[in-house]
């Protein structure tokens, strides 16, 4: 399904962050439906629009008090179609992001 090659331990995200998550590509703002897993150098995301491999992106997490932005590159993308209960999520894409910051933890400090 994908060619995700992260060697680090991954944390499967069972509880989604409380806030808004978007993928920014130039002037496009794409909804992130779900964070599937995280590691120190990457993440797997469920998004609502196809994104090209090797695309430079910005992941933005926003609450009323915090705005966190992480730079990255799309390493792989896989599309799916389904009869989802939520109409907005019937067609979605899983993408693998390699973070260009040295680590996700450093971005939080």
N, C-alpha and C positions, 0 to 999 in steps of 0.2 A: 504494500500500500504506500509506503513512503521510504525515503532513504535517510531517515534521521540517524545521524551517526554520533550523537553526544555520548561521551564516555562517562560523564559524571552520574552520580546517583540522582535519580529523578524523584520528585515528590508529586504524587497524584493529588490534584486539587479536588477535594470532595465538597468543600464549602467555598462558594464563589465570593470574591471580594465585595464588600458593601460600597458601592460607588459606580461610576461610569467608566467603562473601558472602551477605547477606540483605537483603531489602527489608522495612522495618518501617513498618507503617501502624497507628497506634493500638496495640492489643495483639496484632495479627497479625504473624507472622514468616513471610515468603514466601522460599523458596529462589530464589537467582539462579543459573541454570544456566550462563550465559555472559555475559561482557561482549563485545559485538559491536564497538563503537567508542567512542572518547572524544574530547572536545574540551575547551577551557578552561571552557566553560559548560554542558556536557551530556554525556549518554551514552545509548547504545542497549543495552538489556539483554534477554536471553532469560530469562523467568521462568515458574514453574509454575502461576500463578493469574491470572485476569483482575483488572486493576486499573483503576479508574475514571479517566477523564481529569479533570484539575484536582485530583486527590488530592494532598495534601501527604504526602511520604514521607521516610524516612531510609534511606540506603544505608549498611549497616554491613559493613566489612571487618575480619576478626579473624584474628590468628595467636596463637601462645603469648605473644608479647611486645608486640603492637600491637593497638589497637582504633581504627579510623578511622571517623568518622561524617560523612556528607555529607547536608545537607538539600537537598530538591528538590521539584519538582512534576511530575506525569505530564502530558505534553503530548499524547501519542497512545498508542494501544494497538491491536494487531492480533492476533487469535487464529488458531492453526493446529492441525490434527489430522493425524497421520501414524502410520504403523506403524513406530515407532522401535525400534531394538534395545534401548535402555534404556527399560524400562516407565515409569519416572518422568517421562520426557521425551516421551512420545507425544503429549500435548496440551500446547501451550506458547503463550506470548504474547510478542511483541516489544513493548517499550514504549520510548518516548522520554522521557528525564528532563531537565528544565532544572534545573541546580543553582542554588540560591538564594545560595550563597556567591559572592563576586565572581569566583572562578575555582577550578578544580580544583587548580591548582598552589599557590595560597595556602592551601588546606585541608591540604596536605601539610607545610607549614612550621610 
